[in-house]
């Protein structure tokens, strides 16, 4: 298991690109919610994360820096997400 740590990823992340961008929510129990699609995630070696949904299974190279997370498909597209702060409204 990679040392990037479960606690770092837990929370809500917004795909960069606007306020109506897809919300990704990672739970400590390995459940991920991408928009309204529920799936599971698991960490692999070399900072990889595997995300399984009913529609696809994808392995990403993961980089977390501060409030930013980059998920890069091997030889493919890159997703940039920003961690949302928990605010009381």
Secondary structure by P-SEA (a helix, b strand, c coil): cccccccccccccccccccccbbbbbccccbbbcccccbbbbbbccbbbbbbcccbbbbbbccccccbbbbbcccbbbbbbbbbccccc
